[in-house]
């Protein structure tokens, strides 16, 4: 895939962190671990790269050590480039930038970077949606329709909790956005924003500069909602499988979705690989007495016990006689022998001693923080 | 320090590996997959990096495409360096003409200019047919302490196996006083591992003299080492007692993979202090299905298992369907074992399809005459049709 038009990707790594506060205590939303070997930003970044975008800026705010460590030079995404490539944009990275309050203000902080880019179009995306998305048809539609702003949404049925953490679009039969609801208390069928927006560079530049002059800082509130009828805002319906992570439950379910081979196939199509940082782990090892069913297992795991309906991240270990079910075991977490674990999310580097029993429930998984020893 | 490297490694990777038959039909032996996600060359390359050697010349000649592709710019091993790094060195044309590498010594001779660029004190010579984890720097310290011209790494092998190796006869101070190539009646059990460290200024001269002597073999074992010994140079043996396994034959390649599954055999790929690096595939984690049964095995990323896997090494991107059985076998990247197929005591190459109810290999106890038994091998990119049977010991290099 390759872009005919020069497109700059802008990724917001810190947005929506309040929806999964446990996971983002020491990291950005973009560096939340997902699916056995990924961080959430891998999906957005890989979608951009697979769509032929070769210049990406990552805007971050706080807690970004893990993000910088993960992205490095961008080599694993083929973004370590002389021209273009990956640009990390922490606060204070430009003269005008500082701690921002919203998307618009963050963009103002990096306006030099955006203006200097020779891109014609900008794709802005957050890290809270896990999906495989080709940006080429979206850019095409944006150009064809002559939209000021194209917003990507999914038509879905959502519950109250999800709606309260989402932006919902009202969309007319002409495809035009005629209503913007931010965190509404509704449920049912809705056009859910996937927090992905396409604009021309010129249009965005003017928004940023005007926003700075008038003290506007939120793109959703001050632009999309306040100017719904003033601008030509067009929706693009993303029909592929997606999962929006807007709560710990949502995070748990999004991971568990990967045990469904159809969904897994839609998230990891053969022609659009998801890139991530390489860790040089050996293959996973299944010992005598291992009993693994319906689970996703990453390289470097050593399994001696029973594992059912689980996501095991790189370097996780399950000891002899342990039974681990319906759980997410993150990188390098070690479960001793004869443990019973059910509906648990362990963060990185958790140690669970021999014989422990830990049980959460499917609608409220038990979360164990990074580095905890139990 | 952009003018000098203390030690440069030269990896002889041009051999055809003809005893691996179908597996090396289109690829050089060092590019043959090993251990679920590695290729043989990952071991010497990772050993170099872990030993602090950051300049490696890889001498290629036979079917180099897969190997060159795999090495690339050396980044997976941290060998993409401004000065040094890994360099593939195929034979080349000069003003005097072009010639193939005529032997191990000639291969190095033709690359004297490459080595001279780094002006090294020492050169370590490696081969691409062994699986082992070794600190070449410890060997180099030994070489320096002994003040040797050449140090040859040796393993103490059982006497009954000694006649398969080049055997070093040493005195009490580790000096090599004699050596014999595959002796019928070995006088020692110190087998050469094919790992040498030379003092470069000395070796350089021996290579030139060897090249200028038309009567001599252009080979280390047949000419350079004997010439050094005859000239009274100091040659010493360096004892290495870690895991070291030749993977030059189908049986030994199979065994070396199986060794990874044996907890009593000391080849630990999970040791964070001596990581083995490789080119990592971009694939999601492996999926073990609801009907799967997996024990005593290693499986790499992107594989999907819904059948039975026991005592096997499964590489990346392999599919083992529900009802398929894979035991005591090696399945290389991208292959598909369809429902009802049975693979036992076999090596299945890259991107093969073993169709439903096909049988590849047999357990030794199921074969009447033990002489008829051996590892069954299916080469790369081969389809075995439904109900077909690949007998033990058979090597398949065409679709059947």
Interface residues (C-beta under 8 A of the other chain):
Chain A: X35 X36 X37 X75 X258 X259 X261 X264 X267 X268 X273 X274 X275 X278 X280 X282 X283 X284 X285 X286 X287 X288 X289 X290 X291 X292 X293 X294 X295 X296 X297 X298 X299 X300 X302 X311 X312
Chain B: X35 X36 X37 X75 X76 X263 X269 X270 X275 X276 X277 X278 X280 X282 X283 X284 X285 X286 X287 X288 X289 X290 X291 X292 X293 X294 X295 X296 X297 X298 X299 X300 X301 X304 X309 X313 X314 X315
